[in-house]
Amino acid sequence: MTDPSLRTMGQQFGRRSWAEPWKIKMVEPIHMIDRGERARALEEAGYNTFLLRSEDVYIDLLTDSGTSAMSDRQWAGMMMGDEAYAGSRNFFNLENAVQTFYGYRHVVPTHQGRGAEHLLSQTAIKPGQYVPSNMYFTTTRLHQELAGGIFVDVIIDEAHDTLNLHPFKGDVDLDKLRALIKQVGSENIAYVSLAGTVNMAGGQPVSMANVRALREVCDSHDIRIYLDATRMVENAFFIQDREPGWADESIAAILKEFCSYTDGAWMSAKKDSMVNIGGWLAVDDYDLFDALRNKVVIYEGLHTYGGMAGRDMEALAIGIAESVQYEHVHSRVSQVHYLGDLLLSWEIPIVQPVGGHAVFVDARRFYPHIPQDQFPAQTLAAQLYLDSGIRSMERGIVSAGRDPETGDHRYPALESTRLAVPRRVYTQAHMDVVSEAVKVVYDSREQTHGLRMVYEPKQLRFFQARFEPIGIHS
Ligand SMILES: Cc1ncc(COP(=O)(O)O)c(C=O)c1O
């Protein structure tokens, strides 16, 4: 039995408690609709949490993308929007922030991450070229494939094992990369697509040692490295926390050094930088920049706004500087780990180690009786909403889509349901409520049946697919 003198959660977990480095100035009321209404909402949404109305959701852990709370300084920045069509001063503030904190020379603004992925893929991939990557991300791989690229997963094997405690499960397996270079020739590799805190692996970081070694391999074959910097600040925190030799370096210094081993980066600023919309693409090579700048005006907007309002760029410039503050990133990642520790204490299967932005529940071990093609992770997301109005997201077979060659489902090793925590939005009490809800769903797991897909969009199907429950007799 727990020692009754241990009252705070910090004491119970054997550490000093930490608190969020902010106080609340404005609130948005939330409430839970009753179970009958939730059942109806779920059915209307085709058992897909993306199709729920947000007013029917109690605690929204669908994504950490665009859902963070902006600071008072960011909101003040919104009032300083220079909405000139060309040459807005907010663009120059953004350009300066990207150059200062990420270190790249040339910056192209985009409306969000996939706008940047589109431009980079169309510019840097020739049809038939290979794009090795440390696991895939849905929109990233699709843009690479639409440009004629062939995605190859070169992440270390440990990333596919939900119980392996490797501290840097996002690392590239350099032997896999060398073998690919040998097999297809370096001229047939468009670039290495490297992601920080790999989302689909459970938010797992890449070590500094790995990116340095990757740089050496790529230099010896004249291959470029482009970084998905979407959650690279959180990756820098893990390097500081886990990798020998980095404990005394600031998050900002680690971020910049990591980026220095790459040739450029793209960013969904809706995550680390805590804005509701925004993104960018930044490279060192002038000719590539010039090509990207020519393209951005076709698809996004002029090269000094790229789909964002001036006020959005100002909030983003301020958010970049706030994102690298130790107090912020420590409390952000610790809140995610707090939720993970609660689930682990009840032996609920989750992907370990817990990553930076979300807890990924391992739906294969959660529902061992539901075959992967009956969508266990989708089922878990639906059950969690039904129990308590909490919204999560499938990250398994539905997200993986179909193989463009064979048309079959891709069967990813990881079949998980993601509880993504928005930054600066929820409190420890919300995490307690979420953990108890997962436990209730876990306790009734044996009575749960899977789903069948009844509508399937051709691309990025997880956003709009519809499902029906498989009855006991069907
Ligand atoms: C790792 C990663 N890369 C790229 C993107 C795409 O960014 P956006 O949603 O801003 O288009 C996301 C979004 O979820 C992401 O998580």
Ligand as a Chemical Component Dictionary entry (heavy atoms), coordinates in Angstrom:
data_LIG
# 
_chem_comp.id                   LIG 
_chem_comp.type                 NON-POLYMER 
_chem_comp.pdbx_formal_charge   0 
_chem_comp.three_letter_code    LIG 
# 
loop_
_chem_comp_atom.comp_id 
_chem_comp_atom.atom_id 
_chem_comp_atom.alt_atom_id 
_chem_comp_atom.type_symbol 
_chem_comp_atom.charge 
_chem_comp_atom.model_Cartn_x 
_chem_comp_atom.model_Cartn_y 
_chem_comp_atom.model_Cartn_z 
_chem_comp_atom.pdbx_ordinal 
LIG C1 C1 C 0 6.439 15.279 -37.810 1  
LIG C2 C2 C 0 5.480 16.095 -38.626 2  
LIG N1 N1 N 0 5.882 16.568 -39.812 3  
LIG C3 C3 C 0 5.044 17.292 -40.580 4  
LIG C4 C4 C 0 3.758 17.560 -40.199 5  
LIG C5 C5 C 0 2.838 18.313 -41.132 6  
LIG O1 O1 O 0 2.592 19.582 -40.669 7  
LIG P1 P1 P 0 1.215 20.358 -40.838 8  
LIG O2 O2 O 0 0.160 19.601 -40.108 9  
LIG O3 O3 O 0 1.495 21.716 -40.258 10 
LIG O4 O4 O 0 0.921 20.443 -42.284 11 
LIG C6 C6 C 0 3.312 17.106 -38.968 12 
LIG C7 C7 C 0 1.921 17.381 -38.537 13 
LIG O5 O5 O 0 1.290 16.714 -37.786 14 
LIG C8 C8 C 0 4.197 16.331 -38.152 15 
LIG O6 O6 O 0 3.809 15.844 -36.967 16 
# 
loop_
_chem_comp_bond.comp_id 
_chem_comp_bond.atom_id_1 
_chem_comp_bond.atom_id_2 
_chem_comp_bond.value_order 
_chem_comp_bond.pdbx_ordinal 
LIG C1 C2 SING 1  
LIG C2 N1 SING 2  
LIG C2 C8 DOUB 3  
LIG N1 C3 DOUB 4  
LIG C3 C4 SING 5  
LIG C4 C5 SING 6  
LIG C4 C6 DOUB 7  
LIG C5 O1 SING 8  
LIG O1 P1 SING 9  
LIG P1 O2 DOUB 10 
LIG P1 O3 SING 11 
LIG P1 O4 SING 12 
LIG C6 C7 SING 13 
LIG C6 C8 SING 14 
LIG C7 O5 DOUB 15 
LIG C8 O6 SING 16 
# 
